Amino acid sequence: MIELSHLSARYHKRSRYVLQDVSFAIEDAQVGVLLGPNGAGKSTLLKCILGLMPYEGEIFIDGNPCSKMSKTERSRMIAYVPQNLSFSASTVFDAVMLGRLPHFGFVPDEEDHFIVIKTLDEMGLGEMALRNVTELSGGERQKVAIARALAQEAKILVLDEPTSNLDIAAETGIAKMVKNLAKQRGFTSILSMHDLNLALSIGDRFAFLKDGSLCGWGGNELMNEGMIADVFGIKASRVQIDSHDFIVYGGKDE
């Protein structure tokens, strides 16, 4: 479980706040989705969780304040899949082994190898273990990045727009995979994204951000015409087709 309590952040002591008094909690096995236009504060919030920038307020993981954790402790608790993936020329196996770095010194042991092999099999990457990761497709590299995060065995999985730059089939597959893994492994996922329909299909809890402030937090009942108009400035309707809900866009809100 991760809890944000009155979280505020700014890049310099005298600059304006880019995140203001944000509070919410995401339980174990839940997927929390950050939604909002560019500049709303989504990336800043994720940076705070990762300990990449100073903040006011507190972040708790299973009731333990992150401000009291060392960098090593925090890295063991939180795994990160960035928006822009960067891999050096290595095998898929070695790329995923990097997720074990917070747990070993200079050389991985038998347990580290076992966890990486298990994770590769779980992600359907076992047959690719010896392939060069730089030669894989975008969707395959994204799966490797998620596998690397899972090998870390963290309590919290943070993903920054994990489906950006992927085709429709790949982004749908990755999104569903994140949801299924959260349920199976019981960790907490928090991710940012722009696609409201994809968010609606995988999210358990939703945080709507605008101008650094939290406009709404809750279940999928928040994904309604009023919230979308307020946060994004567009008209939209929520419709149901074959028992599935969809957001239909209707243009800019006047």
N, C-alpha and C positions, 0 to 999 in steps of 0.2 A: 504494500500500500504506500502511496505517496500523497503527502498533504502539503499544500502551499498555504501559508498563513500570512496574510497582509504583505504579499511580496511586491516590492517596488524596486526599480532599477534605473540608473542613468549612467552614461558613459564617463562623465566627469562630475566632480563635486558641485560645480556651479552650472552645469548644463541642465536642461529640462528633463523631467522624468519620461522615459520611453515605456515604462511599465509602472502602473499605479495601483497599489492596494488590491492585488489579485489574491483571492482565496478560493480554493476548492480541493477536493480529495478524490483520488481514484483508487478503488479497491483492488485486491489481488484478483487476477484472471479477467480484469476488465480492460477494455480498450478505450482510452480517452482521446478525443480528437480536438485539436485546436483549429478554429476556423476564423477567418477574417481577411480583409483585403491586405494588399502589400502595405507594410509600414504599421500594421496593427499591433505588433509586439510579439508575434508568435516565435520568431527566431530568438529574440531577446529572452523570452521566457525559457526556451530550451537551453540557452547558454547559461542561464542562472542555475537550472537544475544540474547541468554538467559541471558547474563550478568554473566556468570560463570567464565570468565577469562578476564584479561585486554586486551585492543586493542588500536591501533592507527587508526586514521581516524574517521569516524562517521557512525552511523546507525540511520536512520530516520524512524519513523512510522507516516504516514500521515503528513509528513513534520516536525514532532516534533523530536528533537534529543534525543536519548535514554540516552545519557550521562547526560542530565539534569533531568531525571526522577528518582524518588525514587524507591526503591525496590518494594514497594507496587504498585506504578503506573505501573511499568514495568510488574509485575506479572498479573496485570489486562489486559494488552495489549497483552501479549504473552502466549499462552498455549503450553504445551509440552507433546509429547508422546514419551517416551524413547524406545530404542531398547530392553533393558532387562527389562521386566515388573516385578514389585514386588508388590504383594498385600498381606496385612495381612488378617487373617480370618475375613471377614465381609460380609454383604449382598451386593448385586450389588447396591442397592439403596444407602447405606452408602458410598460405594466406589466412586460412581458418585458424591455424595454430597461433597466430598473432593474438587471437582473442584470449589465449591462456596466459599472456604475459603478466597480468597482475597476480598470477598464482605461482609462478616459478621464478627462479633466479636467472641463471645463465643457460641452463639446459633443461628442456621439458623431460618429465619422467614418464613412467609407464601409464600412470593415471591420466596425464595430459593427452597422451596419444590415444588412449581409449576413449576419452571424451570427444576428441576431434573426429575420430572414426564414427562414433555413435551419432554425432551431430550431422556429419556428411550423409550418412545413411538416412537419417530422419528427414533431411531436406531434399532427398533424391539426388544427391550430388556424388554418391559413392563412386560411380563409374567415371566421374570427371576428376577424381582426386589428383591424378598426375598430369592433368592438362595445364597449359599455361593460362593463368587467369586473364591475361591481357587479350587473349584470343577468343574469349567468350562473348556472347551477345549481351546486350544491356540487361535483359531480364535475368540471364544466368549470373552476371556479375552482381546484380542486386541480391540474388539468392545467396551468393558467396558472402556478401557483406552481412546479411542477416545471420548466416551460419557462424560467421566470425563472432558476432555479438552473442549468439546463443552459447557458443563454446565458453564464453566468459562466465556463464552461470550466474548472471546478475539477477537482482530482484526487480530492477526497473529497466525496461527497454525503451529507449528514446529514438524516434525516427523523424527526420526532417524531410518532409515531402518525399516519401519513399517511392512513389509511383511516377514522379516527374520524369520526362524524357523517355517513357516507355510506351509501347503501343497498347491498344485497348486490351488485348488478350493478356499481355504481360502484367499490366497494372492491376487488372482484376484478379489475376492469380496471386500476385504478391500481397494485395490487400486481404484476400481471404486467408492466405497463409498466416499473416500476422495475427488475425483474429483466432484462427484455429490453434496456433501455437500458444497464444495467451491462455486459452481455455485448457489446453492439454498440460502445459507446464505450470500454470498458476501464477505467472509473473504479471506485473502491471505494465501495460504498454501506453505510451503517450506519444502521439504523432501529430504533425501539422500537415494540412493538405488544403487544396483549393476546390476539388471536385465534391460538391455537396451530395451528389447521388452515391458516390463511392463511400463517402463518409457515413452516410445514412445506412449503407448496407453492412458496415463493419463496426461502427461505434456503439459503445454502451453509454458513454457520457460525452457531452459536448460543451466546449468552452468557446463562446463567441466573443472575440476581441475586436475592439475598435479604438483607435487613437490611444493605445496602451492601457485601456480600461476593460474590465470584464462586463460585457453587456448582458450575458446570460450564461447560466451553468445548470445542466440537468440532463435528463434523458432525451429521447428522440422527439418528445412532444415539443421541444424548443425549435425543432426544424419546421417552422411555420412561416406563413406569408409575412407577418408583422416583423419577426426577428430578421428575416432575410432582407426585407426592405430597409430596416433600420441600420443593419450592419453593412450591407453591400450596396444599398441604394438602387436595387433592381426589383422589378415586379416578378413574382414567382407564385406558383400554385403547387400544392402537394396533392398528388393523385395516386390512386391505388389501381394497379393492374395485376391480375392473377395473384392477389394476396400480397403483392409487393408494393411498397411505397416508392414514389419517384417525385423528384422536384422538376417542374417544368418552368423554364424561364420565359418571361413575357416582356423583356425589354427594360429600359432604364426607368426607374421610378421618378415621377415628376414631383 
